[in-house]
Amino acid sequence: MRNPCVAHRGWSGKAPENTLAAIQLAMREPDLFWTEIDVQLSKDNVPVVIHDYILGRTTNGFGEVRAHTAQQLQKLDAGSWFDESYRGEPVPTLEQVLSQTCGRCRLNIELKTDGRYAGLAGEVLKLVYKYGLQHDIVLTSFHPPTLREAREQSSEVSIGLIIDGWRESLISELKGWKADFLSLGYPHATPKRIKALKEAGITTMLWTLNDVRTIKKYAALDPDVMICTNYPDRWREAVLSLNK
């Protein structure tokens, strides 16, 4: 199907974001081959899957993610904030996610850092190579030094910048980092920019589109543009209508 869907933090419109429950829902869809997740480091340097630096919004914990060990994070409730039926859903480790998705779903792994996690790229890459997924994932980040670190440690893994904006130097910057992926806030996508990115060999993913009309509008720019959404069912409705 055109415009591959990337389930944002799993199927986060239907289950609590960045949990195994949300990822499993996405994997059950026969035409959904990508899931996006956020990864940080625990106090004991274990890659864990959670978006916010502070625990309060999506768990019953307090304080920063990096102040807790992986074992402590696993004991938190990361589900009941979304719905009582998900009470007890833990903060997963990246390894737990990889063990379930390996061979079943490709991952866009956001290295969630503003520079606070020294060694994040390396710890993630260790697990990527352990599971033989170096050709089935892309590492993305808002933080260019972390992307450069990832590239220094692996020439095989795809890397990409996340940006909610545009600058004319962007494509040359990506090429300089040997990046082949761009995660772009969708309002900044134009036909000219999408064409230039494609001609430069850079895959573009637009985020985060959550209604059928918007998905349809931006998917129409190019059939290879990836669509990141909380609602894969709305993606399907939109792209099927473009195929008619």
C-alpha positions in Angstrom: 0.0 0.0 0.0 1.2 3.6 -0.7 2.4 5.9 2.0 3.6 3.4 4.6 2.1 3.9 8.1 4.2 4.4 11.2 2.2 3.7 14.4 3.2 6.6 16.7 4.3 5.2 20.0 2.4 2.1 19.0 -1.3 2.4 18.3 -1.4 5.2 20.8 -5.0 6.2 19.9 -6.2 2.9 21.2 -3.8 1.9 24.0 -1.3 3.7 26.3 1.6 5.1 24.3 5.0 3.3 24.3 3.7 0.2 26.0 3.8 -3.4 24.8 0.0 -3.3 24.6 0.1 -0.4 22.0 2.9 -2.0 20.0 1.1 -5.4 19.9 -2.1 -3.7 18.6 -0.1 -2.2 15.8 1.6 -5.5 14.9 -1.8 -7.2 14.5 -2.6 -5.1 11.5 -1.6 -7.0 8.3 -0.7 -3.8 6.4 1.2 -2.0 9.1 4.9 -2.6 9.1 6.4 0.2 11.1 6.1 1.4 14.7 7.7 4.5 16.3 9.0 4.4 19.9 10.9 6.7 22.2 14.0 5.4 24.1 15.8 6.9 27.1 18.3 5.4 29.6 17.5 4.3 33.1 19.7 5.0 36.0 21.6 1.8 35.4 22.0 2.5 31.7 19.3 0.2 30.4 17.4 1.5 27.3 13.7 1.9 28.3 10.7 2.9 26.2 9.1 6.1 27.3 8.6 9.6 25.9 8.7 12.2 28.6 11.8 12.9 30.7 9.5 13.2 33.7 7.4 10.2 34.8 4.2 11.9 35.9 2.2 12.2 32.7 2.2 8.5 31.7 3.0 6.6 34.9 2.2 6.7 38.6 5.8 7.5 39.3 7.5 10.8 40.1 10.7 12.5 39.1 13.0 11.9 36.1 13.3 8.6 34.2 17.1 8.7 34.6 16.7 8.7 38.4 15.2 5.2 38.4 16.7 1.8 37.6 15.1 -0.3 34.9 13.7 -2.6 37.6 12.1 0.3 39.4 10.6 1.6 36.1 9.1 -1.8 35.3 7.2 -1.7 38.6 5.4 1.5 37.7 1.9 1.6 36.2 2.1 3.0 32.7 -1.4 2.1 31.6 -4.2 3.3 33.9 -3.8 7.0 33.0 -5.1 6.0 29.6 -7.8 3.5 30.7 -8.4 1.4 33.8 -8.3 -1.7 31.6 -4.6 -1.1 31.1 -3.7 -0.8 34.8 -0.4 -2.5 35.6 1.0 -2.1 32.0 4.7 -1.5 32.7 7.4 0.8 31.2 9.0 -1.7 28.8 12.7 -2.0 28.2 13.9 -1.7 24.6 15.0 -5.3 24.7 11.5 -6.5 25.6 10.2 -4.5 22.6 12.8 -5.9 20.2 12.2 -9.5 21.4 8.5 -9.1 20.4 8.9 -7.1 17.2 11.9 -8.8 15.7 10.9 -10.2 12.3 7.4 -8.9 12.7 7.6 -5.1 12.7 10.2 -2.5 11.8 11.0 0.2 14.3 11.7 3.9 14.1 13.6 4.4 17.4 13.7 8.0 18.6 16.8 8.5 20.7 15.1 10.8 23.3 17.8 13.1 24.5 18.8 16.7 24.6 22.3 15.7 25.5 21.5 14.4 28.9 22.2 10.7 28.0 25.8 10.1 27.2 26.1 6.8 25.4 22.4 6.4 24.5 23.2 5.6 20.9 25.7 3.0 21.8 23.5 1.2 24.2 20.7 1.1 21.7 23.0 -0.1 18.9 24.2 -3.0 21.1 20.7 -4.3 21.3 20.0 -3.6 17.6 23.0 -5.7 16.6 22.2 -8.4 19.2 18.9 -9.0 17.5 20.3 -8.6 14.0 18.1 -5.6 13.2 20.6 -3.2 11.8 18.8 -3.2 8.5 15.3 -3.1 9.9 15.3 0.0 12.1 16.0 3.7 11.8 17.5 5.8 14.6 16.1 9.3 14.8 16.6 12.2 17.1 16.1 16.0 17.5 19.8 16.0 18.8 22.3 16.1 16.0 25.3 15.1 18.1 23.5 11.9 19.1 22.9 11.1 15.4 26.6 11.7 14.6 27.5 9.4 17.5 25.2 6.7 16.1 26.8 7.1 12.6 30.3 6.8 14.1 29.4 3.5 15.7 27.5 2.0 12.7 27.7 2.6 9.0 24.8 0.2 8.4 21.9 1.6 10.4 19.7 4.3 8.9 19.7 7.5 10.9 17.5 10.6 10.6 16.9 14.0 12.1 13.6 14.9 13.7 12.6 18.5 13.0 9.5 20.7 13.3 10.6 23.3 10.8 12.7 23.8 7.7 15.9 25.5 6.6 17.4 25.6 3.1 20.6 23.9 4.3 18.7 20.9 5.7 19.4 18.5 2.9 23.1 19.3 2.8 23.3 18.9 6.6 21.6 15.5 6.4 24.0 14.4 3.7 27.0 15.6 5.8 25.8 13.4 8.6 25.3 10.5 6.2 21.7 10.5 7.2 19.1 9.0 4.9 15.9 9.8 6.8 14.0 12.9 7.8 11.2 13.0 10.4 9.4 16.2 9.5 6.5 18.0 11.2 3.9 17.7 8.6 2.9 21.4 8.2 6.4 22.0 6.8 6.0 19.6 3.9 5.6 21.1 0.5 5.7 19.4 -3.0 9.0 21.2 -3.7 10.6 20.0 -0.4 9.4 16.5 -0.7 10.7 16.2 -4.3 14.1 17.6 -3.3 14.4 15.1 -0.4 13.4 12.2 -2.6 16.0 13.3 -5.3 18.6 13.4 -2.5 17.8 9.8 -1.5 16.3 10.8 1.8 13.2 9.0 3.0 10.7 11.4 4.6 8.2 10.6 7.4 5.6 13.2 8.3 4.4 13.5 11.9 1.9 13.4 13.5 -1.2 13.3 11.3 -4.4 12.2 13.1 -7.4 12.9 11.0 -8.4 11.4 7.6 -8.5 14.7 5.7 -5.0 15.8 6.8 -3.5 12.4 6.1 -5.1 12.3 2.7 -3.8 15.9 1.9 -0.2 15.2 2.8 -0.1 11.6 1.5 -1.1 12.9 -1.9 2.3 14.8 -2.1 4.1 11.6 -2.9 3.2 7.9 -2.5 6.5 7.1 -0.8 6.1 9.6 2.0 5.6 7.8 5.3 2.7 8.8 7.6 3.2 8.8 11.4 -0.1 8.6 13.2 -1.8 7.7 16.5 -4.6 6.1 14.4 -3.6 3.6 11.8 -7.2 2.9 11.0 -7.6 6.6 9.8 -4.4 6.2 7.8 -5.9 3.2 6.1 -9.1 5.0 5.3 -7.2 8.0 3.8 -4.8 6.1 1.6 -7.4 3.7 0.3 -9.4 6.6 -0.9 -6.3 7.9 -2.8 -6.0 4.5 -4.5 -9.5 4.7 -6.0 
